[in-house]
Amino acid sequence: MRKGRLWAFAIWFVGAWQLFAQPPANDPAGRDAPKTASADEKAAADKAKTTDAGKTTDAPKTGDAAKAPESYGPTRCWVRPEYIMWWVKNSPLPVPLVTTGDPNVGFDPNAINTVNIAGAIDQPGTRLFLGNQRFPLPAFSGMRLSVGGWLDCDDSYGVEASGFALGRHQSRFAFASDAAGNPPLYFPFFSEIAGAERALPIADPLRGFAGDVAVTQSLRLWGVDWNGLMTLFRYPNWELVFLSGGRYADLKERLLIQNTTTDLIFNNTEILNDSFVTRNQFIGSQFGTRLFVTWDHFTFDVITKIALGVTHGVVDITGDISQIGPNPLIPPGIGTFPGGIFTQPTNIGHRTSNHFSILPSLEVKLGYAFNPRTRFLIGYDLWAWDQVVRPGDQINRNVNLTQNAILDPNGAGQLVGSAQPAALFKRSDFWAQGVSVGVEVRY
């Protein structure tokens, strides 16, 4: 009898140790519990203690101790670093920017009635090299970090913050002639002076010019958001959480046109620069949901958010043209002067505007839990933004060259006629999508 009680006490002690010192299924007086109740009550206790969509606060300690748990947890706090690779909507370039053409068009060998229409739009032999399209941008690599935690013991209320940044990247198109000016290259534009299509030679073998042109587009995108969490539904293997908070987003782009043209007759060189820089800053409130599902070692997240707020748009336009060489045009002589080709004193400057915007986003993640605290994640992201300003949309190809000190056909550099190009403040939409890979650690 005494030996039997010792065996019962030993079995009770081992069971209690496996349950992390949880109260055994016996009465308050400390009498022995039936052996059949240990496994059943342990399973019921584990099921009742789910804290985050079926994740248990205690790792399974059954006889098969080597087997990994079927649920992911605990869930008091978490940190989630991720690598992201996103593709963004290509930058608009709705105007013809660089053409080639037949130098004989509009050329008078006696230089009496020569008109710069070679390479102009709708002229014989004109072919478009760049423009009337979207400027292609490469895939962007970046990082995203999310941290959060529950504020109460029931995991009903919590907070989470997240931020991401894409590495700055750029695309570049370059065209150049040889020393004799072949192939011919031109900037096509609509001349306010002539009231017709014209072209500015970059390289032209008949007119005696050789040169090159480079067009560069760069982009930088980052953002942060912060949310309060409230659990709407929670069941053993899934939960639905409501999110509410705020978001900030920042998109900056630049379109740079650089041209160098050498006069083969007088040995002068002109260096032209046009720069269009846009920046969009969004601040607003957001709400959304997070669905979290577990099945054995696998997890599945669907996070939807929509932010409503104001986008502060900025457009900065700058441009200049320089003249160097032994025989500069006089006036203006050697030096640097305002205005390139699509940037002139009439549109150069800093301008801002505010507009109501909507930023929806979607994150879908498939995970694999290595243990109750760590899981590997791979996902898909979709991110959108309306009412943004982008640099290519700000190019006005209606140009009055009388205000340009070097390109003025009258040689005065004083504006005569309409004030073109006028500043534009066109808006469009923007999106980014891509994949993410990361790890989440809970503790």
C-alpha positions in Angstrom: 0.0 0.0 0.0 2.8 2.4 0.9 4.8 1.5 -2.2 1.7 2.1 -4.4 1.3 5.6 -2.9 5.0 6.3 -3.7 4.5 5.3 -7.3 1.4 7.5 -7.6 3.3 10.5 -6.1 6.1 10.0 -8.6 3.7 9.9 -11.6 2.0 13.0 -10.3 5.3 14.9 -9.9 6.4 14.1 -13.5 3.1 15.2 -14.9 3.3 18.5 -13.0 6.8 19.2 -14.2 5.8 18.6 -17.8 3.0 21.2 -17.5 5.4 23.9 -16.2 4.1 23.5 -12.6 0.5 24.0 -13.6 -2.0 22.9 -11.0 -2.7 19.1 -11.3 -6.2 17.8 -11.8 -6.8 16.8 -8.1 -8.7 18.2 -5.3 -7.6 21.1 -3.0 -6.7 18.7 -0.2 -3.9 17.3 -2.3 -5.4 13.8 -3.0 -4.0 11.8 -5.9 -5.5 12.5 -9.3 -6.6 9.7 -11.6 -4.1 8.9 -14.3 -6.7 9.1 -17.0 -7.4 12.8 -16.3 -3.8 14.0 -16.9 -3.7 13.8 -20.8 -7.3 14.9 -21.3 -7.1 17.9 -19.0 -3.7 18.9 -20.4 -5.2 19.0 -24.0 -8.2 21.1 -22.8 -5.9 23.5 -20.9 -3.7 24.0 -23.9 -6.7 24.6 -26.2 -8.2 27.2 -23.8 -4.9 29.1 -23.5 -4.6 30.0 -27.2 -3.5 33.6 -27.4 -3.1 34.5 -31.1 -5.1 32.6 -33.6 -4.5 29.1 -32.2 -1.0 29.7 -30.8 -0.4 28.3 -27.3 1.5 30.1 -24.5 3.2 26.8 -23.6 5.1 24.6 -26.1 3.8 21.1 -26.3 5.6 18.8 -23.8 4.0 15.5 -24.7 5.8 12.2 -24.9 6.9 13.0 -28.4 9.1 15.9 -27.3 11.1 15.9 -30.5 8.1 16.8 -32.7 7.7 20.5 -33.5 4.5 22.3 -32.4 1.6 22.6 -34.7 0.8 26.2 -33.7 2.8 29.5 -33.8 3.3 31.5 -30.6 3.7 33.0 -28.0 2.4 36.4 -29.1 3.1 39.0 -26.5 5.6 41.0 -28.7 7.0 40.5 -32.2 9.6 42.0 -34.5 9.6 41.3 -38.3 12.5 42.4 -40.6 11.9 41.9 -44.3 13.8 42.3 -47.5 11.6 43.8 -50.3 12.0 44.0 -54.0 9.4 46.2 -55.7 8.6 47.3 -59.2 7.1 50.8 -59.5 5.0 52.4 -62.2 7.3 53.7 -64.9 7.7 57.5 -65.0 5.6 59.2 -67.6 7.4 60.9 -70.5 4.4 62.1 -72.6 6.4 64.4 -74.9 8.8 63.6 -77.7 12.3 64.3 -76.3 15.0 63.2 -78.7 14.7 62.5 -82.4 16.8 61.8 -85.5 16.0 63.0 -88.9 17.1 64.0 -92.4 19.5 67.0 -92.2 18.5 68.0 -95.8 15.0 68.9 -94.6 14.8 72.7 -94.3 18.5 73.2 -95.2 19.6 75.9 -97.7 23.1 75.4 -98.9 23.5 79.2 -99.2 22.4 79.6 -95.5 19.9 82.2 -96.5 16.6 80.5 -95.9 17.7 77.7 -93.6 15.0 76.7 -91.1 15.6 74.2 -88.3 12.9 71.8 -89.1 15.1 68.7 -89.6 14.2 66.3 -86.8 10.9 68.2 -86.0 7.7 66.2 -85.5 5.9 65.3 -88.7 8.8 66.2 -90.9 10.2 63.7 -93.5 12.8 61.4 -92.1 12.0 62.2 -88.4 12.2 59.2 -86.1 11.6 59.3 -82.4 14.5 58.0 -80.2 13.0 58.9 -76.8 9.6 60.2 -75.6 5.9 59.6 -76.0 6.2 56.7 -73.7 6.9 55.7 -70.1 10.4 56.0 -68.8 11.4 52.4 -67.8 12.6 52.0 -64.2 14.4 49.0 -62.8 13.4 46.8 -59.8 14.1 48.5 -56.4 15.6 46.7 -53.4 14.7 47.8 -49.9 13.9 46.9 -46.3 10.9 46.9 -44.1 10.8 46.6 -40.3 7.7 46.0 -38.2 7.5 45.8 -34.4 4.5 45.4 -32.2 3.0 43.9 -29.1 -0.2 43.2 -27.1 -1.0 45.5 -24.2 -3.2 43.2 -22.1 -3.0 39.6 -20.9 -5.9 38.5 -23.2 -4.1 39.8 -26.4 -7.1 41.9 -27.2 -5.5 45.4 -27.6 -2.1 46.2 -29.0 0.1 48.5 -31.0 2.3 48.1 -34.1 4.6 50.3 -36.1 6.2 49.6 -39.5 8.5 51.4 -41.9 10.1 50.7 -45.3 12.6 52.3 -47.6 13.6 51.6 -51.2 17.2 52.2 -52.3 17.6 55.1 -54.7 17.9 53.9 -58.2 18.1 55.5 -61.7 17.7 54.8 -65.3 19.7 56.5 -68.0 19.4 56.8 -71.8 22.3 58.4 -73.8 22.8 59.2 -77.5 25.9 60.6 -79.2 27.1 61.4 -82.6 30.6 61.0 -84.0 33.0 63.9 -84.5 31.3 64.7 -87.9 27.8 64.9 -86.4 26.5 61.5 -87.4 23.9 60.3 -86.6 21.9 63.6 -86.5 20.1 64.2 -83.2 17.6 66.9 -82.3 15.3 68.3 -79.5 11.8 68.6 -81.1 9.6 71.3 -79.7 6.7 73.6 -80.7 8.0 77.0 -81.4 5.9 79.9 -80.0 7.7 82.3 -82.3 7.0 80.4 -85.5 3.7 78.8 -84.4 4.9 75.5 -85.8 7.0 72.4 -85.0 10.7 73.1 -84.9 13.8 71.2 -83.7 17.1 72.3 -81.9 20.1 70.5 -83.4 22.1 68.4 -81.0 24.2 67.0 -83.8 23.8 67.8 -87.5 26.5 67.1 -90.1 25.1 69.7 -92.6 24.7 72.5 -90.1 28.1 71.7 -88.6 27.2 70.4 -85.1 28.4 67.3 -83.1 27.1 66.4 -79.7 25.5 64.1 -77.3 22.5 64.0 -75.0 21.8 62.0 -71.8 18.4 61.6 -70.0 18.4 60.3 -66.5 15.4 59.4 -64.3 15.9 58.7 -60.5 13.4 57.7 -57.8 13.4 57.4 -54.0 10.4 56.1 -52.0 10.0 55.5 -48.2 7.2 55.5 -45.6 6.1 54.7 -42.1 2.8 53.8 -40.5 1.6 53.2 -36.9 -1.6 51.4 -35.7 -3.6 50.4 -32.7 -4.8 46.8 -32.8 -8.1 45.4 -31.6 -9.0 41.7 -31.9 -12.4 41.3 -33.4 -12.5 37.5 -33.6 -10.2 34.8 -32.3 -10.6 31.0 -32.7 -8.1 28.2 -32.2 -6.6 28.5 -35.7 -7.4 32.0 -36.9 -8.0 35.5 -35.8 -9.2 38.8 -37.3 -7.7 42.1 -36.0 -8.8 45.6 -36.7 -6.1 48.2 -37.4 -6.4 52.0 -37.0 -3.7 54.6 -37.0 -1.8 56.9 -39.4 0.6 56.9 -42.3 3.4 59.0 -43.8 4.8 58.4 -47.3 7.5 60.2 -49.3 8.2 60.0 -53.0 10.9 62.0 -54.7 11.9 61.8 -58.4 14.2 63.7 -60.8 14.3 63.9 -64.6 17.6 65.4 -65.8 18.3 66.3 -69.5 22.0 67.0 -70.2 23.3 68.0 -73.6 26.7 69.0 -75.0 27.0 70.4 -78.6 30.1 71.5 -80.4 30.0 74.0 -83.2 32.3 72.4 -85.8 32.7 75.7 -87.7 33.5 78.1 -84.8 34.8 75.5 -82.3 32.4 76.7 -79.6 30.7 74.4 -77.1 27.2 74.7 -75.6 26.3 72.8 -72.5 22.6 72.6 -71.7 20.9 71.3 -68.5 17.2 70.8 -67.8 16.1 69.5 -64.4 12.6 68.6 -63.3 12.3 67.5 -59.6 9.1 66.4 -57.9 8.4 65.4 -54.3 5.2 64.1 -52.8 4.6 63.9 -49.0 1.5 62.2 -47.7 0.2 62.4 -44.2 -3.2 60.9 -43.1 -5.2 58.5 -41.1 -5.6 54.8 -42.0 -7.6 51.8 -41.0 -7.6 48.2 -42.0 -7.7 44.5 -41.0 -5.3 41.6 -40.5 -6.4 38.1 -41.0 -4.1 35.5 -39.5 -4.5 31.7 -40.0 -2.4 28.8 -38.8 -2.4 25.2 -39.9 0.2 22.8 -38.5 3.5 24.6 -39.2 2.1 26.9 -41.8 0.8 30.4 -41.4 -1.1 32.8 -43.7 -1.5 36.6 -43.3 -3.7 39.0 -45.3 -3.2 42.6 -44.2 -5.3 45.3 -45.9 -5.0 49.1 -45.2 -6.4 52.2 -46.7 -5.1 55.7 -45.8 -7.0 59.0 -46.3 -5.2 62.3 -46.1 -3.4 65.1 -47.9 -0.5 64.9 -50.4 1.8 68.0 -50.4 3.2 68.1 -53.9 6.4 70.1 -54.9 7.7 70.8 -58.4 11.2 72.3 -58.8 12.3 73.3 -62.3 15.8 74.5 -63.0 17.8 74.9 -66.2 20.8 76.7 -67.6 22.9 76.9 -70.8 26.7 77.6 -70.9 28.9 78.8 -73.8 32.6 78.2 -73.9 35.1 78.4 -76.8 37.3 80.8 -78.7 34.5 82.3 -80.8 31.4 82.6 -78.6 28.3 84.3 -79.7 28.3 88.0 -78.8 26.1 88.8 -77.1 26.0 87.1 -74.7 29.6 85.9 -74.7 31.2 83.2 -72.5 29.2 82.3 -69.4 26.2 80.4 -68.0 22.7 81.8 -68.5 19.2 80.8 -67.4 17.2 78.3 -69.4 18.0 75.2 -71.3 15.5 73.9 -73.9 12.3 72.9 -72.0 13.2 75.1 -69.0 13.1 78.8 -69.5 12.7 81.8 -67.1 8.9 81.5 -67.6 8.7 78.1 -65.9 11.8 77.9 -63.8 11.0 78.0 -60.1 9.6 76.2 -57.0 5.9 75.5 -56.8 3.7 73.6 -54.3 0.1 72.4 -54.1 -2.0 70.2 -51.7 -4.5 67.6 -52.7 -6.7 65.0 -51.0 -5.2 61.5 -51.6 -6.0 57.8 -51.0 -3.3 55.2 -50.3 -4.5 51.6 -50.3 -2.1 48.7 -49.6 -2.2 44.9 -49.5 0.2 42.5 -47.9 -0.1 38.7 -48.4 2.3 36.5 -46.5 2.8 32.7 -46.4 4.9 31.5 -43.4 6.5 28.4 -42.0 6.9 28.1 -38.2 10.2 26.5 -37.2 9.2 26.6 -33.5 6.6 28.5 -31.5 8.6 31.7 -31.6 10.1 31.9 -35.1 8.7 31.7 -38.6 10.0 32.3 -42.1 7.9 34.6 -44.4 7.5 35.1 -48.1 4.9 37.5 -49.5 3.5 39.8 -52.1 2.9 43.5 -51.7 0.7 46.0 -53.6 0.9 49.7 -52.8 -0.9 52.6 -54.6 -1.1 56.4 -54.4 -3.2 58.9 -56.3 -2.8 62.6 -56.9 1.0 62.6 -57.2 3.2 64.9 -59.3 5.9 63.2 -61.5 8.7 65.0 -63.4 7.9 63.9 -66.9 4.4 65.3 -66.6 5.8 68.8 -66.0 7.6 69.1 -69.4 5.9 71.8 -71.5 7.1 71.5 -75.1 5.6 74.9 -76.1 8.8 76.9 -76.1 9.5 80.6 -76.8 13.3 80.8 -77.3 13.4 84.7 -77.4 14.0 84.7 -73.7 17.1 82.4 -73.9 20.4 84.4 -74.1 22.1 81.9 -76.4 19.3 80.3 -78.4 17.3 83.4 -79.1 17.2 83.7 -82.9 17.1 87.5 -82.5 20.3 87.5 -80.4 18.8 89.7 -77.6 17.6 87.2 -75.0 14.6 89.2 -74.2 11.1 87.7 -74.1 9.0 88.6 -77.1 5.5 87.2 -77.4 3.7 84.6 -75.2 5.3 83.5 -71.9 6.0 79.9 -72.8 6.8 77.4 -71.6 4.3 78.0 -68.8 4.7 76.0 -65.6 2.5 72.8 -65.4 1.4 71.1 -62.3 0.0 67.9 -63.7 -1.0 65.0 -61.4 -1.2 61.3 -61.9 -1.3 58.1 -60.0 1.5 55.8 -58.7 1.8 52.2 -57.7 4.4 49.8 -56.5 4.3 46.0 -56.2 6.7 43.2 -55.5 7.8 40.4 -53.2 9.1 40.3 -49.7 11.1 37.8 -47.7 11.7 37.9 -44.0 11.5 36.3 -40.6 9.3 37.1 -37.6 10.3 36.5 -34.0 7.8 36.5 -31.1 8.6 36.6 -27.4 
